[in-house]
Amino acid sequence: MRILVINLTRLGDIIQSIGLIKGLKNRYPECEIDFLAMSSFSAILKNIPDIHEIVCLEDHLLIDQIKDDLWSGFLELTSKIQYLNNKFYDLVINPVISLQSSYLCNLIQAKDKRGMIQTPEGEQSVKSNWSAYLLANQHTLGDHAFNLVNIFAGVGDCEFKIDDYFLQSGTSANAFIKTLFENEQIDSSKKLIGFHVGASQSNKSWSVDSFKKVIIELCLNSSYEVILFGGYKESDVKSQFDNIRSTNFHNWIGKFKLDELISAVSKMNLFITNDTGPMHIAACTKVPIINLSLGPVSMWETGPYSDQAIVLQANIDCHPCSFSYNCPHWNCHSQITPEAVIQLSNMILTQTAIHEDPQILYWKSVIDPFLFIHWVPLNKRQITDKEYLFEVKRCIWGLTLKNLFSKADVVFKDYFSFLNSYFVFSTYSYPDLSSLCDKLLALNEQLINQLLFITTISQNSKNNLDKIKTIWSNVKELKNTMYLEAQHYSVIYDWFLYLTFAESQLENEDLSELTRQTVILYKQLSAQLRLLQIHIQ
């Protein structure tokens, strides 16, 4: 079986494809998996096991020179598509939400395709419930409930274990790092603390001054070795650390090739970082992580996929914000203080207690009953109204995407038994949301009954076809009414957006069968609304 995975995004997103690669190999042991990526981010793929061939689209032809040399870009694209089509794939998977990837997915021939795909007519088709979920939650980052690692694997309809989520470094890279540590006299008996101060966007980056204060303080402890990592993008800040003269500080910005970076990071006892590619490398190498979750970053979607991570998040309602939002205050940056990071670092390395800053939310990663990464408080505390509602929704999403509604009672019991270890619960009531569920359930029942009636009507006469057309018109009006009602409460609106994308997957020329498939989706919506109502009353 030949499979092609398309991911034209950045380093972090490519690393988060590891679960998909391993899951596919677990499900189809004899398969050959090829990976299509942009050339500037493709090097990491050599460190991911089970990839048969890496196919690159050259950035400099398709992005850098495209305005001046359109013909070269066209030839690059067409030649790669022809090459891929000659491989006769059984399955093509596009796990990301990308118009470019969906267009390529349409042009590449395969027996089956999954993910977001552009049709020959130019319309977007969603061929995975996990892709439908990802699209439905693009309207607000705060509603994301699952890591991209699990979402990407879900698009491929496969599963993996957290132990499968790793990167491997080469023999030469390991030898280089061994020699470097010896030459720099890195004391292996000390605790090694790695820092990465960069990120792809400034609104995701903690200030260099804040990082510097933490580094200076930790260097005062002679039992620590502090190492600063960074690539060419961080070279402009390298000199800002030149005045740190501590013998246990090592400014290694720009020192490593990617393979060597993986090997070096794997030696750390702690890695302190923004949400960025090297953070995902640390997660894959099983290194304890302190991740600063800032600006538009959702720890649920792109946080470190590791059961040895702590995320610090400002205790403010506006985080995470939109990637395009021009923030007037950046409180999510300033509320996380160097003192808090220093104290947390010492806690992890020396197993001492900390006093939590009330301006900061401290989260740790654990494995939940769905076998996904879950973020829970570092220390047990009262769950807020907003957090409780989020957890109820997340459990219902898990039931939806794993098709477990028949076991809903058992799953909810296990899920909240798990949460009881980390949260203190009281009584929660959402009367407005409960009333809205009543209204939506009544409208949805009418819609389902109309659809079921269609399945009883014979299609052998014009009168009957006209009757079906009238009923479909009524169904459409009921849909519009429900969508307008749901828009007033964004916490459930993603279910309706998901329903729209899930419906786009339905392809059947037989009207009766298409109607039955539609009924199944709307019955699923009723199940979601009923479960929500049960757990918020």
N, C-alpha and C positions, 0 to 999 in steps of 0.2 A: 504493500500500500504506500502510495506517495502522497505526502502532505506538504502544503506550502503555508507558512505563517507570514502575514504581511504586517509589519509594524514600522512605520516611517517616522516615529517620534524620537524623543531624546533618550539619553543614557538610562535614566531611572525607569522609564516605561519599558525599555527593552529588558532590563534586569527583571522587572515585574512579570515578564513573560515566561520566566523559568518554570513556574507552576504549570502553565499550559504545556510547555515542551515535555516536562516530566510526566504530566498526566496523560498526554497523548501516547507517550512511550509505554506507560503502564497499561493503557487500554489496548494499544495495538503494538505488541512487542516487536513484531517484524517490520514495522513501518520505517520509511525513510522520511525525515523531516527536514525540509529546506526552509530558510528564513530570508525574507526580502527586507532590507533595511537601507537607510541612507548611509553613504560611505563614512561620514564623519563620526557616526555613532556605532559602526558595525564591529569595531575591534573587540568589544566585550563579548561578542558571540563566540569567539574562539575559546572562551573560558566557560561556556555553558555546555555541559555534556549532552550527548544525544542529538546534536544538530549535524545533519549529513552534509549540507552545502550551504554556504553563505553567499547570497546574491546581493550585490550592492548597486544602488542608483547613485551616480556620482553627483555630489552636491554642487561642485564648482560648475558643472554643465547645466544643471537644472535650476539652480538658485543664483549663484554668483554671476554667471556670464549670460544668463538667459536673455537679458535685454539687448545685449550687443551681438549675441550669437544664437539666435533662435533655432537655426538649422541643426547645430550640434546637440542642443537639448532634445530636439525632436528625434534625431537619430539614436541618442542614448536611450530614450524611452522606448521607441519602437523595437530596437535591437534586443533590449532586455525582455520585452513582452514576447517577442518571437522566440527567444531562447527558453523562456518559461513554458510557453505553449508547446514546445517540442518535447517537454518532459511528461506531458499527459497526466496531470495530477488527478488523484481520486478525490481529494478534498483540499479546498482553499479556505483559510480562516483569517478574517480581518477582525481582531478583537477590539480595536480602538475606534473612537468616534472621530472620523476624519473623512472629509469629502474626497481628498486625493486618494486615500487608500480604498475607499468604496468604488471610485472610478476605475482604479487598477483592478480591483476584484472583478469588475464586470468584464474587463478586457482579457483577463487570464482565464483560459478554458479549464474546466474541471467537472467531474461528475456530480460533485456536491459542493456547496458553499455555505459558510456560516459567518454571522456577524453583520455588519452594515455594508450593504452592497447596492450599487447603483444599477438599475435595470436598463436594458437597451433603450427604453423610452425616456431615460433621463430622470426617473423618479428614484427616491431612496427606499430601499426595502430592508427590513430588519429580520434576519433569519436566525434569531436566537432570543430567548426570553431574557437572558442576561444582558444582551445588547439593548433590548427594550428597556430594561431596568436602568442601565447606564444613561441612556438618552433621556429617560423620564426624570432623572435627578440632576440634569444639567442646569435647571433653572435656579437652584440654590445649593451651594456646596454643603451647607449645614445639614441637609437631609441625607447625605451619603452615609451608608451604614456598613459597607463592605469594602475591603481592600481591593485594589485593581488586580492583585495577584489572584484572588479568588474569582473575580469577575472574568478575567481573561480565561482562566481554566474553565469556568462555566460556559463561556462562549464555545469552547471546544468540546463541551459536554463530557468533561473528564474531571478526575479528582487526583489529589496528590497529598502527601504527608509533609509536615513542616521540615522533617529531616531531608526531604528531597530538594529543598530550596537552598541551593548552594552554588558557589562558583569555585572553579579549580584553577590554580595558578600553575604555570609551567616549571619544569626543572631548572631552566636557566634563570628564571625570575627568582625562584627560591634561593638559588646559589648567590645571585646578586645581592639579595637582601641579607643573607647570612654574612657575606663579606662586608657589606656596609655597616651592619651592626657591630661587627668586630672592629672595623677601622674607626668608627665613631665611639667606640668603647661604651656601647649601650649595655648597662648592667642588667642582665636577665633576672636577677633576684629582685629588682625594683618593679613597681607597678608602672606600666607604660600607658600613657594617656595621649590619644590622638585627637587633633582638632582639624576641622575643615570649616573655613570661615566664609566660603563663597556660596552662591546659589544662582539659579538662572535669572532671577529677577530681584531687584532691590527690595521690593515689598515682602520678599520671603527671607531676607537676610538680617540677622542681628547685627548690630553695629560692630565695626572692627575694634573700637575703643572698649566695648563691653567684653569682647573675646580677649582682648589684651589684658584687661584687669584680672580676668579669671586665670589666664596663663601665668601672669606674674605671681599671683598668690599661690597657685599650685606648685610653682617652681621653688617656693620657699621650703617645701617639704622635700628633704633630701632622699626620701624613699620613693620618690616619683621621678620618672623620665617623661618629659613633655615634648611631643612631636607635632609640628605644624605641617599639615598636608595641603596641597593645592595644585591645580593645573595651570595652564597658560593664562586662563581668565583671572586667576588670583595673583599673577605676577606683579600687577600694579600695586598690590598692598603688601608685598613681601618686605619691602624696605621699612614699613611702619613697625616691624618687629625687631629691627636691627639693634635697637638699644637695650634689648633684653640680653644681659650678659651672663645669665646663669649657666653654669656648666651642664646642667641637666635639661637645658632647652635646646631643641634642634629644629631649625627653620628649613624644612625640606620642600618648600613650595617649588614646583617645577622640576623636581628631581627624578620623577618616575615616569616610565611608560605604564600603560594601563595594567599590563600583566604584573608588573613589579608593584604597582599600587595595591593590587589585591593581596599579594603576598605580604606586604608591609602592614597593611591594615589588619590582617589576620593575627598579627603578633600582639595587638593592643589588648590591654585589660579594660579599657574604656574608650569610647569614641564620642566626642561632643561635636554636634553639627547642626546646621540648618537642614531643611528638607531638600536634599540634593542627591545627585548620582552616587557620590562616595558614601552617603548614608546607607543606600541600598546595598552597596558593596559590603559595608560593615555588617548589615543584617544577614547577608548570605554567608559571611565568614563566622557567624555565631559570636560576634563580639558584643558585649554590653554597650548600650547606646543611650546617650541623652540627646533627644531631638527637640529643638526649639521650633515649635509650631506657630508660625507667624503669618499675618496677612491673609491671603487667599488659600492657605494650605489647610486641607482637611486631613487630620491624622487618620480618620477612618478610611479614606480613599488611597492616600499616598504615603501614610506613615510607614515606619520600618516594619517589614514582615518578619518579626522576630519575637520570641517569647522571653527575650532578655533586654527589653527596651523600656525607657521611661520618656514620656513626652511632657514638656512643659508648655502650658497654654495660658494666656492671659484670661483672667476671670472676668470677661466682659461679654455682653450679649451680641456684639457686632462681629465677633470672630467665629468662623471664617467669613471674609467678605468676598466680593467679586474680584476677579483678576483685573478688571478694567476700572475698579473703583479708585478714585483719587482721594485718599484718606487725609483729612485735615489735622489729625492728631497722632496717629500711629501708636496708640496706647498699648496695642498688643505687643509692641517691641519694648517700650520703656517699662512696662509693668513686670517683665521678667528681668530681674536684676542680676548683676554679676555675683552678688553675695549669695543669692539663692542657688545659682549654678555651682558655686564653690562648695556650699554646704552639701548639696546633693551629690557632687562628685566624691567628696570625702565619705559620705554615707555608703555609697556603692563600693568604694575601694577598701573601706575599713569596717564595714558592717556596723556602723553607728547609727543612732536615731537622729532624725532631723525635726526641726520646728517648721512646719509648712507656712509659707507666706500666704495670707488670705487673698492677696491680689493675684495669686497664681493657682491654676488647676494642675494637680500632679496626677498623671495617668501612668499606669503600667500595663504592659501587654501580657495577656494570658490566652490560652486556647479555650474556646467556648464549646457548648454541646453540639454546634454545627461543625466543629473541628476547624473553625476560622479563628483568625486573630481578633481579639476583643480588647477594648480599652476600658480598664476599671480603675477606680481611685487607688493611689499608692497606699493609703490608709483608709480603713472602713469609715464611711460617713453617711449622712442622710442624703438620699437621692432627691433631687429637685423635681418639681412638677414637669419641667421641660425634659429632663433626663428620663423620667419615668415614661413619658409619652414616646420618647425616642426609642426606648427599649421595647415597648409594646409593638411599635411599628416595625422595628428591626426583626423581632421574632416572627411577625406576620410575613415580612418580606422573605425570611428564610423558609417558611412554610410554602410560600408561593413559588420561589425559584427552585426549591428542591422537591416540589410536588408532594408535600407531606400533609395535606389538609385532612386526610383520613386519620392521621395520628395527632391532630392538633392538641387535644387535651394532654396527652403524654408529653409532647414537645414543650408546651407552655409550662407544665409542671417542672420538667427538667431544667428549662431555661431560667425560670425564676428561682429555683433552688440554687442554681449556679450563681445568680446575681446576689442572693442572700448572703453569700460569703464576703461580698465587697460593699454592699449598700445596706443602710437601715431604711426600712419602708414604713410609711404611715398610710393614711387614707387619702386618696386622690380623686377629685371629681372634676369633670369637664362637661357641664350641662349643655353648653351651646353646641359642642361637638357631638354629644350624644343625640341631641335633637336633630342635628343635621343628618346623622346616620339614619335616624328614623325616616326622615323625608327621602333620602337617597335610596334606602332599601325599598320603600313603597314604589318609587318611580322605577327602580330596577326590576321589581317584580312585574310591573305592568309591561315593561319592555320584553322581559323573558317570555311572558305569556303570549305576547304578540308574535314573537319569533317562533314559539312552539306551534302556534296556530298555523303559521305558514307551512310547516312541515306536514300538516294534515291535508293541505289543499293540493289537488291534482293539477298538473300544469298542462293539461291536454285541451284547454279551451281558452279563447281570448278573454271571456268573462273572468275566468279564474286568474289569468295572468294580470288582468287589470286590478283584481282584488289584491293580489300579492303586491303589486306596485303601490297600491294605496297603504297597505299595512307597512311596507318598508318606509314609506314617507312618514308614517306615524312613529315608527321606531327611530327614525332620524331626529324627529322633533323631541322625543323623549331623551335621546342621547344629548342633544344640545341643552336641554333643560337641566339635566344632571350635571353636565360640565360647568354650566354657569353657576349652579349652586355650589359645586365643589371648589370653584375658584375663590370663594369667599373664605375658605379655610385651607391654606396652603399645605397643611400637614397631611391632608389626604389627596391633594390634587395630583401628586405624583402617581397614584394608582390609576387615575383616569388617563394621564399621559401615557403610562405604561400600556394601558388597554388599547389606546390608539395605535401604538407601535406593534403590539402583539397581534392586533387585527390585520396589520399590513402583511403578516406572514401567511395569512389564510389564502390558499390558492386552490380552488376547486371549481370545475366547470358545472358540476351538478349543484343546482340551487339548494336542494333539500339538504345535501351534505354540508354545504357551506353554511347554511343556517344552523345546523346542529353544532358545528364547530364554533360558531359565534355564540350560541347559547352557553357552551362550556365556559367561554371566557367571562360572560356576564354572571354566570353562577359563581365563578371564582371571585368576582368583585363582591357579590353578596356575602360570600364566606369571609372575605377580608373585613368588610364593614361590620358584620356580626361579631367577629372576634375582637375587633377594636372596641365596639360598644360594650361587650362583656367585661373587658379589662379596664375600662375607664369609668365605670359606674360605681 
